[in-house]
Amino acid sequence: MQGVWRLLKRHGWSCQVPVRRAMERDEEAIEVWKAEVWPWVKVPRTTWAPISASRTRAASR
């Protein structure tokens, strides 16, 4: 990440951090979204399972 930051800084970019939270921020709506929507968005990773690298089916041998 340091390399990216140095490159951006060299091209005139700066770190922009908001001074305060947005006036329109609705904490209650955020909590509802986290409880109801986020679990659907954050799909759990599938577990790794070995697969055959062969292109032929085992039954056709």
Summary of the structure (lengths in Angstrom):
residues: 61
radius of gyration: 23.9
end to end distance: 50.8
largest distance: 68.1
contacts: 60
relative contact order: 0.06
helix: 43%
strand: 0%
